[in-house]
Amino acid sequence: MTFAELANNTYVKGTLRARKYWKERPVPAFENFLPENVRPLATAYIERYLDSVADGEQPKVLRDKHHQSLYILKGLMKGVQGGHHMTGRNAGKSPDPAKKIRYYAVARSWTVPKTNDPLTPRIPAVAIESAVLRELSAVILDRPNLTDALKRSVEVARKTIGDNRDLAEMQKDHKRRSRQIALLSDDIADDEDENDPIVHKIQVLKAQNRRLEAKIKVAGSSAGANVDTDETIERLMDKLTAFVKNTEKVETPLLRSILSTFVTNLQADLFTKKVSMQIAVPSWVGHVIANNEEVGLADMYPLRPLTEAHPEHTMILAEYSCFRHSVPRCYSCNRLPNKSAA
């Protein structure tokens, strides 16, 4: 806060200082709190979060109260008119929720209704959900094509890592702190008090180096070199195949996570009910596979970066144009030629 804020405002909004001015205090009790295989990922995520709030801007946290909702495409599907995200809505006169008809609609058309609103039309939920799951299952079951796309994504990720200048800077910073630790260690005795400023400085430097080691392990090529990506991809393909064969038994959060990973574009025309869909392997999936020996279905989407750094490296698997039929109420999807096929 500044003196001007104190003089002119009755309420002063708290802001964080730049991270270089933070005073970090190591807590030895938490150093080995997490399992060893989880520790590097947790440390890297915490570092990424702290970097994101260092400028005083708090990132928005998704607080979904309906994470068990049956509407598996909510927040994923957008309306062509306006580009708004669509959420679930129940319709019907029956008081029994089980007898109501499920639809997807633009939330704004319900919260701010008006006459002849172009956002009012709805998309039948069961029909479009069945179509999306059907086509995604077909793409995943095409094992050779998906395996090849995952391998190409890993290759692109490794090339990106190799050209990453931040990695060299982190390694240089790690060596500099290691030299500082060595020099400071020569100035203290074996029975030095833990409250001594030099001892505290060494602890801080060691904590910073441990965090750097975790970030280098996750983001660096040295981590990817120790991972058998072919074996990791095969295990992941086995899990995906088992997933599509038992989608009716999969928990809703996991189902939505898989859809959010592979369905990279889903748009519905509210007037014609036509839906366009793109199924692809995002570029960040290659980074996850290249730097993790064990990748589960529940791990993929939470490990995604906050922003898609290389969207041009997305491996498009299939694109569809889906049309709605009134009788029976369903969608038929036509697969479009893949323009990005190698």
C-alpha positions as CSV (number, residue, x, y, z in Angstrom):
1,M,0.0,0.0,0.0
2,T,1.0,3.6,-0.5
3,F,0.6,6.8,1.5
4,A,-1.9,8.1,-1.1
5,E,-4.1,5.0,-0.6
6,L,-4.0,5.5,3.2
7,A,-4.9,9.1,2.8
8,N,-7.7,8.8,0.2
9,N,-9.3,5.4,0.8
10,T,-11.2,4.1,3.7
11,Y,-10.4,0.5,2.6
12,V,-7.1,-0.5,1.2
13,K,-6.9,-3.7,-0.9
14,G,-4.0,-5.9,0.1
15,T,-1.5,-6.7,-2.7
16,L,1.4,-9.0,-2.8
17,R,4.9,-7.8,-3.2
18,A,7.1,-8.9,-6.1
19,R,8.4,-12.4,-5.2
20,K,12.1,-11.3,-5.0
21,Y,11.0,-9.3,-1.9
22,W,9.3,-12.3,-0.2
23,K,10.9,-13.7,3.0
24,E,10.6,-17.4,2.8
25,R,10.9,-19.6,5.8
26,P,11.7,-23.3,5.3
27,V,9.7,-25.8,7.3
28,P,11.7,-29.0,7.7
29,A,8.7,-31.0,8.9
30,F,7.1,-30.7,5.5
31,E,10.2,-31.5,3.4
32,N,9.4,-35.3,3.2
33,F,5.7,-35.1,3.9
34,L,4.5,-36.2,0.4
35,P,5.5,-39.5,-1.3
36,E,8.7,-39.2,-3.3
37,N,7.0,-39.8,-6.6
38,V,4.5,-37.0,-6.0
39,R,6.9,-34.5,-4.5
40,P,8.4,-33.0,-7.7
41,L,4.9,-32.5,-9.3
42,A,3.5,-30.9,-6.2
43,T,6.5,-28.6,-5.8
44,A,6.3,-27.5,-9.4
45,Y,2.6,-26.9,-9.2
46,I,3.1,-24.8,-6.0
47,E,5.9,-22.8,-7.6
48,R,3.7,-22.2,-10.7
49,Y,0.9,-21.0,-8.4
50,L,3.2,-18.7,-6.4
51,D,4.6,-17.2,-9.6
52,S,1.0,-16.5,-10.8
53,V,0.1,-14.6,-7.6
54,A,3.4,-12.7,-7.3
55,D,2.1,-9.8,-9.2
56,G,-0.9,-9.4,-6.9
57,E,-3.5,-10.9,-9.3
58,Q,-5.3,-13.9,-7.7
59,P,-6.1,-16.5,-10.4
60,K,-9.7,-17.5,-10.6
61,V,-10.5,-20.8,-9.0
62,L,-13.2,-23.0,-10.5
63,R,-15.6,-23.7,-7.7
64,D,-18.1,-26.0,-9.3
65,K,-20.8,-27.0,-6.9
66,H,-22.2,-29.5,-9.4
67,H,-19.1,-31.6,-10.2
68,Q,-21.3,-34.7,-10.1
69,S,-23.8,-33.3,-12.5
70,L,-25.1,-35.5,-15.3
71,Y,-24.3,-32.7,-17.8
72,I,-20.9,-34.0,-18.9
73,L,-20.5,-31.4,-21.7
74,K,-21.3,-28.3,-19.5
75,G,-18.6,-25.6,-19.9
76,L,-17.1,-27.6,-22.8
77,M,-19.8,-26.9,-25.5
78,K,-20.2,-23.4,-26.7
79,G,-23.0,-21.7,-28.7
80,V,-22.1,-20.5,-32.2
81,Q,-24.3,-17.4,-31.5
82,G,-22.2,-15.3,-29.1
83,G,-19.6,-18.0,-28.2
84,H,-21.0,-18.5,-24.7
85,H,-20.4,-21.6,-22.7
86,M,-23.5,-23.8,-22.4
87,T,-24.7,-25.4,-19.1
88,G,-27.4,-27.9,-18.2
89,R,-31.1,-27.2,-17.8
90,N,-34.1,-29.4,-16.9
91,A,-37.4,-28.9,-18.7
92,G,-40.8,-30.5,-18.3
93,K,-44.0,-30.2,-16.2
94,S,-43.4,-33.3,-14.2
95,P,-42.3,-32.7,-10.6
96,D,-40.2,-35.9,-10.7
97,P,-36.6,-34.9,-11.7
98,A,-36.1,-38.3,-13.3
99,K,-39.0,-37.5,-15.8
100,K,-37.7,-34.1,-16.8
101,I,-35.9,-33.6,-20.2
102,R,-32.3,-32.5,-20.1
103,Y,-31.1,-29.7,-22.4
104,Y,-28.0,-27.6,-22.8
105,A,-28.6,-23.9,-22.9
106,V,-26.7,-20.6,-22.7
107,A,-26.9,-19.5,-19.0
108,R,-27.3,-15.9,-20.0
109,S,-30.6,-16.6,-21.8
110,W,-32.0,-17.9,-18.5
111,T,-30.6,-15.4,-16.1
112,V,-31.3,-12.3,-18.3
113,P,-34.3,-13.4,-20.4
114,K,-35.8,-11.1,-23.1
115,T,-38.1,-11.4,-26.1
116,N,-36.8,-13.0,-29.2
117,D,-33.4,-13.6,-27.6
118,P,-31.2,-15.5,-30.1
119,L,-29.6,-17.4,-27.2
120,T,-32.9,-19.0,-26.0
121,P,-32.9,-22.2,-28.2
122,R,-31.6,-25.3,-26.4
123,I,-29.7,-28.5,-27.5
124,P,-31.1,-31.9,-26.3
125,A,-28.6,-33.3,-23.9
126,V,-28.9,-37.0,-24.2
127,A,-28.7,-36.9,-28.0
128,I,-25.5,-34.8,-28.2
129,E,-23.8,-36.6,-25.3
130,S,-24.4,-40.0,-26.9
131,A,-22.9,-38.7,-30.2
132,V,-19.8,-37.2,-28.6
133,L,-19.1,-40.3,-26.6
134,R,-19.7,-42.5,-29.6
135,E,-17.3,-40.6,-31.8
136,L,-14.6,-40.2,-29.0
137,S,-14.8,-44.0,-28.4
138,A,-14.3,-44.7,-32.1
139,V,-11.2,-42.4,-32.2
140,I,-9.7,-44.0,-29.0
141,L,-10.3,-47.5,-30.3
142,D,-8.4,-46.6,-33.4
143,R,-5.3,-47.5,-31.5
144,P,-2.6,-47.2,-34.2
145,N,-3.7,-43.7,-35.1
146,L,-4.0,-42.4,-31.5
147,T,-0.7,-44.1,-30.5
148,D,1.1,-42.4,-33.5
149,A,-0.4,-39.0,-32.5
150,L,0.8,-39.4,-28.9
151,K,4.3,-40.3,-30.0
152,R,4.4,-37.3,-32.3
153,S,3.2,-35.1,-29.5
154,V,6.0,-36.4,-27.3
155,E,8.6,-35.7,-30.0
156,V,7.4,-32.1,-30.4
157,A,7.4,-31.7,-26.6
158,R,11.1,-32.8,-26.4
159,K,12.1,-30.5,-29.2
160,T,10.4,-27.6,-27.3
161,I,12.1,-28.6,-24.1
162,G,15.5,-28.7,-25.9
163,D,15.0,-25.1,-27.1
164,N,13.8,-23.8,-23.7
165,R,16.1,-21.1,-22.5
166,D,14.4,-21.0,-19.1
167,L,15.9,-24.5,-18.4
168,A,19.4,-23.2,-18.8
169,E,18.7,-20.3,-16.6
170,M,17.3,-22.6,-13.8
171,Q,20.4,-24.8,-14.0
172,K,22.7,-21.7,-13.9
173,D,20.7,-20.4,-10.8
174,H,21.0,-23.8,-9.2
175,K,24.8,-23.9,-9.6
176,R,25.1,-20.3,-8.2
177,R,23.1,-21.2,-5.1
178,S,25.1,-24.4,-4.6
179,R,28.3,-22.3,-4.6
180,Q,26.8,-19.9,-2.1
181,I,25.8,-22.9,0.2
182,A,29.4,-24.2,0.0
183,L,30.9,-20.8,0.9
184,L,28.6,-20.2,3.8
185,S,29.1,-23.7,5.1
186,D,32.8,-22.9,5.6
187,D,31.9,-20.1,8.0
188,I,29.9,-22.1,10.5
189,A,31.0,-24.6,13.1
190,D,29.5,-28.1,13.5
191,D,27.7,-27.1,16.7
192,E,26.3,-23.8,15.4
193,D,23.0,-22.6,16.7
194,E,20.0,-23.1,14.3
195,N,19.0,-19.5,14.9
196,D,22.2,-18.2,13.6
197,P,21.6,-16.0,10.5
198,I,24.1,-17.9,8.4
199,V,22.5,-21.2,9.2
200,H,19.1,-19.8,8.3
201,K,20.5,-18.4,5.0
202,I,21.8,-21.9,4.2
203,Q,18.5,-23.5,4.9
204,V,16.7,-20.9,2.7
205,L,19.2,-21.6,-0.2
206,K,18.8,-25.3,0.2
207,A,15.0,-25.0,0.1
208,Q,15.2,-22.9,-3.1
209,N,17.6,-25.4,-4.7
210,R,15.2,-28.2,-3.9
211,R,12.4,-26.4,-5.7
212,L,14.6,-25.7,-8.6
213,E,15.6,-29.3,-8.8
214,A,11.9,-30.3,-9.0
215,K,11.2,-27.7,-11.7
216,I,14.2,-28.9,-13.7
217,K,13.1,-32.5,-13.3
218,V,9.6,-31.8,-14.6
219,A,10.4,-29.3,-17.3
220,G,13.9,-30.4,-18.4
221,S,15.0,-32.9,-21.0
222,S,16.9,-34.9,-18.3
223,A,13.5,-36.0,-16.9
224,G,12.1,-37.0,-20.3
225,A,15.3,-38.9,-21.1
226,N,14.7,-41.3,-18.2
227,V,11.1,-42.1,-19.2
228,D,10.3,-44.9,-21.5
229,T,7.6,-43.0,-23.4
230,D,6.7,-46.0,-25.6
231,E,5.9,-48.1,-22.6
232,T,4.1,-45.2,-21.0
233,I,2.0,-44.6,-24.1
234,E,1.1,-48.3,-24.3
235,R,-0.1,-48.3,-20.7
236,L,-2.1,-45.1,-21.3
237,M,-3.7,-46.7,-24.3
238,D,-4.7,-49.7,-22.3
239,K,-6.4,-47.5,-19.8
240,L,-8.1,-45.4,-22.5
241,T,-9.4,-48.6,-24.1
242,A,-10.8,-49.9,-20.9
243,F,-12.3,-46.5,-20.3
244,V,-14.3,-46.4,-23.5
245,K,-15.5,-49.9,-23.0
246,N,-17.0,-49.0,-19.6
247,T,-18.1,-45.4,-19.9
248,E,-21.5,-46.1,-18.2
249,K,-19.6,-47.2,-15.1
250,V,-17.1,-44.3,-15.1
251,E,-17.5,-41.6,-12.4
252,T,-18.7,-38.2,-13.8
253,P,-15.6,-36.1,-12.9
254,L,-13.3,-38.6,-14.6
255,L,-15.6,-38.7,-17.6
256,R,-15.6,-35.0,-17.9
257,S,-11.8,-34.9,-17.5
258,I,-11.3,-37.2,-20.4
259,L,-13.7,-35.3,-22.6
260,S,-12.1,-32.0,-21.7
261,T,-8.7,-33.4,-22.7
262,F,-9.5,-34.8,-26.1
263,V,-12.6,-32.7,-27.2
264,T,-10.7,-29.5,-28.0
265,N,-13.6,-27.8,-29.8
266,L,-17.4,-28.3,-29.5
267,Q,-19.8,-25.7,-30.9
268,A,-23.5,-25.9,-31.4
269,D,-25.7,-23.7,-33.7
270,L,-28.7,-22.8,-31.6
271,F,-30.9,-22.3,-34.6
272,T,-30.1,-25.3,-36.8
273,K,-29.0,-27.5,-33.9
274,K,-25.9,-28.4,-36.0
275,V,-22.9,-29.3,-33.9
276,S,-19.2,-29.1,-35.0
277,M,-16.6,-31.1,-33.0
278,Q,-12.9,-31.5,-33.0
279,I,-11.1,-34.4,-31.3
280,A,-7.3,-33.9,-30.8
281,V,-4.3,-34.5,-28.6
282,P,-3.3,-31.1,-27.0
283,S,0.3,-30.2,-27.1
284,W,0.6,-30.3,-23.3
285,V,-0.2,-34.0,-23.2
286,G,3.2,-34.7,-24.9
287,H,4.9,-32.8,-22.1
288,V,3.0,-34.8,-19.4
289,I,4.0,-38.1,-21.0
290,A,7.6,-37.1,-21.6
291,N,8.1,-36.2,-17.9
292,N,6.1,-38.8,-16.0
293,E,6.7,-42.5,-15.8
294,E,3.2,-43.1,-14.6
295,V,0.3,-41.3,-16.3
296,G,-3.2,-42.2,-15.3
297,L,-6.5,-41.0,-16.8
298,A,-7.2,-38.9,-13.7
299,D,-3.8,-37.3,-13.9
300,M,-3.8,-35.9,-17.4
301,Y,-6.2,-33.0,-17.2
302,P,-5.2,-31.8,-13.7
303,L,-1.5,-31.7,-15.0
304,R,-2.4,-29.4,-17.9
305,P,-0.7,-26.0,-17.9
306,L,-2.7,-22.9,-17.0
307,T,-2.3,-21.7,-20.6
308,E,-1.8,-23.7,-23.8
309,A,1.7,-22.5,-24.7
310,H,1.9,-24.2,-28.1
311,P,-1.6,-24.6,-29.5
312,E,-0.2,-25.0,-33.0
313,H,1.3,-28.3,-32.0
314,T,-2.1,-29.8,-31.3
315,M,-2.4,-33.2,-33.1
316,I,-5.9,-33.2,-34.6
317,L,-7.4,-36.7,-34.7
318,A,-10.8,-36.1,-36.2
319,E,-13.3,-33.4,-37.0
320,Y,-17.0,-33.9,-37.3
321,S,-20.2,-32.1,-38.4
322,C,-23.2,-33.5,-36.5
323,F,-26.8,-33.1,-37.5
324,R,-29.9,-33.5,-35.3
325,H,-32.8,-35.8,-36.2
326,S,-36.2,-35.3,-34.7
327,V,-37.4,-38.9,-35.0
328,P,-35.7,-40.6,-33.3
329,R,-34.2,-37.7,-31.4
330,C,-30.5,-38.3,-32.0
331,Y,-27.4,-36.9,-33.8
332,S,-25.6,-38.4,-36.8
333,C,-22.0,-37.3,-37.2
334,N,-20.1,-37.1,-40.5
335,R,-16.3,-37.2,-40.2
336,L,-14.6,-34.5,-42.2
337,P,-11.3,-34.9,-44.0
338,N,-8.4,-34.2,-41.6
339,K,-6.5,-31.3,-43.2
340,S,-3.7,-31.5,-40.6
341,A,-3.0,-35.2,-41.3
342,A,0.7,-35.8,-41.8
